Amino acid sequence: MSGSDAEEARAELKKPFLHTGSWYRMGGSTGKDPISSGGSLMMGSRQSSIFGSIANMSESAISIVFCVLVVALGPIQFGFTCGYSSPTQSAIIKDLDLKVSEFSLFGSLANVGAMVGAIASGQISEYIGRKGSLMIASIPNIIGWLVVSFARDISFLYMGRLLEGFGVGIISYTVPVYIAEIAPQNMRGMLGSVNQLAVTIGIMLVYLLGIFVEWRALAIIGILPCAALIPGLFFVPESPRWLAKMGMMEECEASLQVLRGFDTDISVEMNEIKKSVASSRKRTTISISHLKRKRYWFPLMLGIGLLLLQQLCGINGILFYSRTIFEKAGISEGAAATFGLGSIQVVATGVATWLMDRAGRRVLLIVSSVGMTVSLILVSVAFFLEDIIPKDSGLHNTLSILSVIGLVAMVVFFSLGMGPIPWLIMSEILPTSIKGLAGSVATMANFLTSWGITMTANLLLGWSSGGTFTIYTFFAASTVIFVAAWLPETKGKTLEEIQAYFR
């Protein structure tokens, strides 16, 4: 091999693998820069431009999907943490001799830890990158599950839950941002929805395993998603937009080329990224006075508003204590019903993933929030009437069935829009210059609200089941107004085009 050939081979290896963590190498390339050649270079023996385009689309799709599946292990961990309280409540209370209020605090402490993680998440992901943030988030998650599994008193349960929550807080911000930054605009909605789909899969898994596995062993199983995430991150590229923001343009170009396919002309997208980064660098610091400008306060208001309303409809209270709610509705097999609810949520979120880039975010949110409002009204009325009508009457049994139907319908409609879309919208609309700080604030607001919901759900259900769901109904109805009045459609737009809309 000549010296020039060896140099080309080293350059070929360096770009896609060493700098971007690609899980596959450039096979059969001549080593030329695909950008300078206008993306017309073919690999190997490709003779037809048609076949080359098809192969290139397939290459790009495989790369993107692989990256998303790897980082989706983080939201699976998130869902496992959220759902852990439901199947384990009675066993943990019995084994450690806890009060219901103590267990409610245990369940809600994940949100307290997540608030701390959320505060740090934006700055961590800005300084060390999206991949580095996810690696850091995995460590307290693993330690937290180990602490819970070996707990002998309530203090260890609390400590483990806080550690889990800290990791979840970082994951919940970083994963949707990473997916939004690597996805092509025509796939961003679908791929962004994988974040929430993975959360629901985690919830379903913990509901299913909770039927057969005792609570300590279930905590050990909770380690697995993050244990798999850490090595997986070595095989995916860093976000090209983060690399560009850090001034690493060569690495940005290589990362984007891996994500879009080695024969794709990425020059147009690279130019958009460069313009966006150049614009954000014109103002290196953002003061409070700058937040008075619509380009900053409006997207921040939308992001925080959606993430608050997502929790105020009561979804985490329902998921954390679904078994208790089913038993109040007269369902004897609460564990099996809970797993059924988790399975339905996965299917509904999968449908939302398919619809995201077809129907659009705004339409799905309106349909979702209207459906949630109607479903919660049904649940509220059914529970109110159950308290009045004698339990031995046939009508009482009918009302129990109606309350369960309303509960399932609420979760289905939530999964169609309010579950996946707020996180996706936050990752799309926040300007690059304030994304780290604003994303942290929005994520912290979400978990603060979630903590309030999970902490009070058990107590409110003890006070009045009908009254509890009436409160949730009010916020679901408020979501309809909020979305219809202020939220723009982001389907089919690049991140740069979306942010230009708010200027």
Secondary structure as UniProt FT lines:
FT   HELIX           3..13
FT   HELIX           14..18
FT   TURN            19..20
FT   TURN            34..39
FT   TURN            44..45
FT   HELIX           49..71
FT   HELIX           73..83
FT   HELIX           85..96
FT   HELIX           100..149
FT   HELIX           154..182
FT   TURN            185..187
FT   HELIX           188..212
FT   HELIX           215..221
FT   TURN            222..223
FT   HELIX           224..232
FT   HELIX           233..235
FT   HELIX           240..245
FT   TURN            246..247
FT   HELIX           249..260
FT   TURN            262..263
FT   HELIX           267..281
FT   HELIX           288..292
FT   HELIX           294..312
FT   TURN            313..314
FT   HELIX           315..320
FT   HELIX           322..328
FT   TURN            329..330
FT   HELIX           334..359
FT   HELIX           361..388
FT   TURN            391..392
FT   HELIX           394..413
FT   HELIX           414..418
FT   TURN            419..420
FT   HELIX           421..429
FT   HELIX           432..434
FT   HELIX           435..463
FT   HELIX           465..486
FT   TURN            491..492
FT   HELIX           495..501
//
